[in-house]
């Protein structure tokens, strides 16, 4: 049986506003761990890292808060490494997307063949050289495959952290105005497997099953990065970056279940839930309920194998 190691990363260091950093506490306050345990899932709590809060970084306009992002990522890597050595599959509660740099580094220390499902409304393929905002959570995948700042792309035990054939980019909004020529060109040049939301809508779970059949061979550990902006903003209005070309809430969770249900599942990262957009807590409750139901269903399938 998979033991989930829960780690909160209350960081908005790589974001454009601070609301995501409070999400791990909100998930805990909504009873996430107790509800996972009540659903029969074995959970080990690794606590929360210290909070790291976004602030405008006028001194580094093309790579804001890079030193803080790196520090958080290295702290995450150390915790994830210990968690994996303890035999746990990480459930990481974020936080902005840059924490995924640390999760990947922590996991490849014991499993170089790791594969990543980047289930995200954005491709995150910009670098400081071609970003006008300097917000690093829009550059995560670029740094994972060796582009961008050396202090992030080379923060780990190998370079690049992931080869492009170890990444599945799934659910990105290719119709968003900020998915421009640079992103498109970098994606095409990378050769990585990529499925945009406009291709997936209405059939995303079926496509996910089909893709995993080839992506999982040979059978490495599978890490899933889940940015809530892969869900249509009108259906789930809490993402830090609104997407109106994304998936419906139910379809996104049905697709996430396909990934987590994989026999090779190795960990799940939750990112970009901006608590400031959920003043009454209604969406936290909705999200936690869906997450627990999904994890319980996958645990049941796993027990039957």
N, C-alpha and C positions, 0 to 999 in steps of 0.2 A: 504494500500500500504506500502511495506517495505521501510523504510528510511535507506539508507546506511550512516553509520558514517565512514568517511575515516580518518585513522591514519597512518602516516608514522613512521616507526621504522628503522632509518638508522644505524643499528648496525651490525658489523661483529665480535662482541666480542667473539662469540663461534665458529668462523670459522677458516680456515687455511690461509686465505689471506683476504685483505680488500675490494675487489671490490663490495661485496653485499651491503655494507653500503650506496653506492651511488645510488642504484636502486630507492628508493622512489622519490628522486629528479628527476631522469631521467623519471620516469612515469609521474610525474607532468609536467615536461617540455614538454613532448609529448602531453599534453592536456587531460590527463585522466579524470579529474573532469569535465571540460567543455564538453567533449564528452559524458560522462554519463548523464549530465544534458540535453544536446541536444537530447539524446535518450529517454528522458521522465522519467528518474530515479531521484527520490528525493535524494539529497546528502547533508550531513552536514559535513563540513570539521573541523576536530579536530587538524589539524596541524601535525607537526613532532616533535618527541622527539629529545633531543640533540644527536648528533652523538657519537657513541661508536665504536672505531676502534681497530681491532685485532692487537696485537703485540705478538711476541714470548714470552712465559712465562717460562723461563728456571727454575724458582724456583718451578714450579708446573707442571712437565712434563706429568703427567697422568690426569690432570684436568686444562688445561690452561685457565687462565683468569676467574676462577670460580666466584670470587667476583664481577667482572664487569658483568658477565652474570646474576648473581642473582640481581644486582642492576637494570639492564635494565628490567628484568622480572617483578620486583616489580613495577617499573614505568609504564610499560605496563599494569599491572593488575589494577592499580589505574585508568588509563585512560579508560580502557575497562569497568570497573565497572560503571564509570560515564556515559559512552556512552550507555550501556544497560539500565541504569536507566532513561536515556533520551528517551528511546524507539527506539534506533537505532540498526540495525544489523551491526556489525563491518566489514569493509573492511580494512584489515591491510596490509600495503605495507612494506615488509621487503627487506633486512635484512636476517640474518641467521636464521636457524630453532629454535634456543633456545628461540626466542621471543614467540614461541607457549606456553611455560611454563606460561608466564605471561598472555597470552590471555585466556587460560583455567582457570587459577586462577581468573581472573577478571569476567569471565562468571559464574563460579560455585557459586560465592558469591550470585547470585540471582536465580540460576537454578542448583540445585544439581544433577538433572537428565540428565544434558548435555551429549550428545554423540559426539564423535569425529571421523570424517573420516580422516585418516592419508594417504593422497594420495601423495606418495613419492617414489622416486626411491631407497631409502634405508630404512631398517627396523629401524635403529637408536636405536638398542637394546643393544649396548655395554655399559659398565660402566668403570669408571677409573681403576677398578681392572683388567679388561681384554682388555683395549685399549692400543695400543702401541703409538698412536699419541697424546693422551690427548686432542683431539679436541672435544669440547662438543656438537657441532651440530650433531655429530654422535651418541649421547647418549640421545637424547631428549625423545623418547618414553619410554626408560628404566626409566628415572626419572619421567615421568608422571605416571607410574604404580607403583612407590614406590621403585625403585632400585637406586643404585649409591650413590652420595653424599647427605648427609642429608640437607646441605644448599640449595640444589636444589629440592630434592624430598619432603622436608618438608617446602618449602618456603611459602606455602599457608594456607588457612583456614581449610584444612582437609588433612589427609594422608590415602592412596595415593590420589593424585589429581584426578585420574580416576581409577575406577575398570576396569579390563581387558574386562569385558562384555560391557563396554561403548565405546570401541575402535574398529574401523574397519580399518585394515591395508590393503591398496589397491595399487597395482602397483609396489611393491618393486621388485628389480632385484635380484632374488635368484640365478642367474648365475654369478653375479659379484664375483670377487676373494675375496673381503673383506667381503662378506656375508659368514662367516665361521661357524665352529661347535658351537662356543659360542652363536652366534646369533640364529642359528637354534634350539639349545637346549632351549634357553630362550623363543623363540617364541612357541615352542611345549609345554613347561611347563606352559606358560601363558594361553593357551586355547583361546586366542582372535581370532576373525574372521580375516583371512588373505588370500589375493588373490595375488599371484605373477604375474609379468608382462608376464611371459612365458605362463601362463594359460589364461591371459586376451586378449592377442594380437589378433586383428581382431574382437573381440566381447565384448570389455570392457564396452561400454554403456549398452548393453543388460544385462550383468551380474550385473552391478551397479544397474539397476532397480530392478532386481530380489532380490538382497541382501537387498536393502533398504526396500523392502516390509516387511521383517521380522525384520531388524535392527531398524526400526522406531516404533515398537510396544512394549509398549505403546508409545505415541507420545511426546518425549522430543525434546528440541531444538537441532539442528544439526549444529555443527561447522565443517568447512572443512579447513584442512591444505593442501595447494597445493605447493609442492616443484617442481620447474621447471625441476629438474633432473629426473622427471618421464617421461619426453619427451626424445626420442632418440637423443643423442648428434649430430649425423650426420644431423638430421632434424632441430635441434634448438641448435646451439653450444654456449650456454651462461651459462649453469649450472656450478656451482662451482665444482661439482664432475661429470665427464662425465660418462654416462651410454649408452652402446651399446646393451643392452638387454631390452630397454625400449619401450614405446609406441610412435607411430607417433604423430606429432603435432596435426593434425586434430582429431585423435581419443582421444587424451588426453583432448582436449577442449570439444569434444562431451560428454565425460564421466563427466568432471567437470560440464557441464550443467545439467546432470542428478542429481547430488548432490545438486547444487544450486537451481534447480527447485523444490526441495522437499518442500512440504507445511510446513515443520518444519524447513526450513533453518533459521539459526541464525547468521551466520557469515562466512567470508572467509579470509584466511591468505595466502599471496603470499610470498614465500621465495626463496632464493638462486639464484637469477638472478645476475650474476657477470658482472657488467658493463665493467670491463676491457677486457672482451671477445667480446665486441660490440663497437669497436672504431668508426664506422660510424653511429651508432644509428639505423641501419636497423632492428635489432631484437627487439629493444624496440618498434619501430613503429608497427612491426608485432604483438608483444605481446599485446600491448595496443588496437590495432584494434580488435583482437580476443576476448580480455576480454570484451570490450564494447559491441561487437556484442552478445556475450554470455549472458551478464547481461541484455541487452535489450530484447533478446528473452525470457529469464526466466521471466522478469517483465511482458511481454505481456501475457504469460501463466497464471501468478498469477492474473492478472487483470480479466481474463476470468473465474476464478473459482467462 
